[in-house]
Structures are given as structure tokens and as C-alpha cells.
């Protein structure tokens, strides 16, 4: 694992553990209720949709230019931050492989 892998890997694991803990403790309903029934939740949801659309566009274009199939990462973007984090890990691996083969 090189330096480019460390931060996305740490964030992926830490966020995955935290997400699992929250879902196991509270379930999904409190988050869904906040999104549906509060203006603040709706604002955050819309903001995240805009951000994820931008990220999906970047991942699609960048992955195709590197010969990586973008579909799994774009699909995971629909479920949250796991898609972009996994793509950053894959992209760092591809970048490292490209540098070592030169």
C-alpha cells in the first residue's frame, strides 16, 4: 500500500464501521424521516445529490480514460460515499501500476 492508498483506505474503513454501527443501532428510518420531514434534511439531501452527480460524472470520465469499468463505482455512488472512496483506491492502484511499468 502506497501513500495514495492510505487516506481513502482509512476513511473507507472508519466510515464503514461508523455506518454499520449507526444502522445497527438506529436502523435507516431516522435518517429517512429527517430527509423527508425537515427542511434541513431536504437541503442536505439535495446538496448530496448534486455533489454525487458531479462525482459520478468525474468517475465515469476518469475511469474510462484509464481503461477502468466505471459502472460499479457509479452504482455505489447511489448508495453514498463508498463508491468514490473505492474508486480512489482503484485509481491509486492503476496510477501506481502505470508508473511502475514505465
KAWOQUI-V373718 format. One record per residue. RES is the residue in one letter. PSI is psi in radians with two decimals (* if undefined). Layout:
# KAWOQUI-V373718
res=[RES:RES]
psi=[PSI:PSI]
This chain:
# KAWOQUI-V373718
res=[X:X:X:X:X:X:X:X:X:X:X:X:X:X:X:X:X:X:X:X:X:X:X:X:X:X:X:X:X:X:X:X:X:X:X:X:X:X:X:X:X:X:X:X:X:X:X:X:X:X:X:X:X:X:X:X:X:X:X:X:X:X:X:X:X:X:X:X:X:X:X:X:X:X:X:X:X:X:X:X:X:X:X:X:X:X:X:X:X:X:X:X:X:X:X:X:X:X:X:X:X:X]
psi=[2.21:-3.13:-0.58:-0.36:-0.43:-0.96:-0.88:-0.61:-0.77:-0.80:-0.75:-0.85:-0.85:-0.77:-0.64:-0.76:-0.80:-0.78:-0.80:-0.73:-0.81:-0.79:-0.69:-0.66:-0.83:-0.37:-3.01:-0.32:-0.75:-0.69:-0.76:-0.68:-0.69:-0.68:-0.76:-0.69:-0.08:2.50:-0.68:-0.73:-0.70:-0.71:-0.80:-0.72:-0.80:-0.73:-0.77:-0.63:-0.75:-0.82:-0.77:-0.56:-0.74:-0.79:-0.74:-0.68:-0.79:-0.85:-0.77:-0.88:-0.79:-0.76:-0.78:-0.64:-0.37:0.03:0.43:2.43:2.00:-0.27:-0.77:-0.66:-0.69:-0.73:-0.78:-0.43:-0.54:-0.32:-0.04:-2.67:-0.16:-0.62:-0.93:-0.68:-0.76:-0.66:-0.71:-0.68:-0.80:-0.72:-0.72:-0.66:-0.73:-0.72:-0.76:-0.70:-0.67:-0.68:-0.69:-0.39:-0.12:*]
